[in-house]
Amino acid sequence: MANKDIEAAKPIRLILSDVDGVLTDGSITIDNAGVESKTFYVRDGLAIKLWQRCEFQFGIVTARNSQIVKLRAAELNIEIVRQGSADKLPVVREIIGQLGLQAHEVSYIGDDLPDIPVMHEVGLPIAVADAAREVREVAKWTTQLPGGRGAVREAIERLLRAKGCWDHCIPAHTVG
């Protein structure tokens, strides 16, 4: 593990994430009845649970409103969910304040232009592999995997390994 990873990960206590393009591949399917669907990657969900098991927090900040996001967040016991936040920075500042954290203790995972102001604010901005070029330029870390296909898992695993928590967070029956 590189020293720069360890230093970047050390203060992080909260991960905030966009949804479309990060927790999903960015596709939104709307059927003839107007019913929307999204696809979430199961390994990202497991990583979120592992992060929480290590007593860290995970939250969602998204510009869109979706019942699907509410359901997925409930399934993963994500209590910090802010939807309909086109201007994400004030929302993120509010979350940080409510939790009694400092910006340098927060990581944000993003993929597109509306994420940039938040990424400038937090301690560890992370871009998914297929993020907009401008987002990748702001990020301290960029995943090798694209949004909705394991990028969140990759980022969380990298954080937990850098913190020395990975082996302790994995349920005993999954090792060896």
C-alpha positions, 0 to 999 in steps of 0.5 A: 500500500502506497504511503500516499494512499494511507495519508489520504485515507487516514482522516476519512470517516464519511463517504458521500456519493452521487448516484447516476453514473457512480452507483449506477452506470448512468442509464435511466430506463423509463417504460411506457407507463413512465416507470423508471428503473436503474441497475445497481451493482451488488458488489458496490452494495456489499462494500458499502455494508463493509464500510459501515461495519467498520463504523464509518458512514456512507451517504448519497447526494443526488440531483434527481429524485427517485423512489428507487434510490430511496429503496436501495438506500433503505436496503443498505441502511444508508441514513444520509440520503439527499435527493433533488439537490441540483446544487450539491455543495450547500447540502454537503456542507450541511451534512458535514456540519450535522455530523460534526465532521470537517471537510477533510474527513469526507470523501466524495465519489462523483462522475460529472460536472455538478460534482466538481464543487463538492470535490473541491471541498472534501478531503478525498475527491474520487472520480469513477473511471468513466467520469467526465475529464474535468472530474477526473482532473479534480480527483485525487483518486480515479477508479479503474472501474466505471460507475455502476460496475464496481467503482464504489467497491474499488474505492471503498476497498482501497480506503479500507485497505489503506486504513488497515481495516479491510481484513477486519471488516470481512465476515470470518466465513468469507476468508480462507 
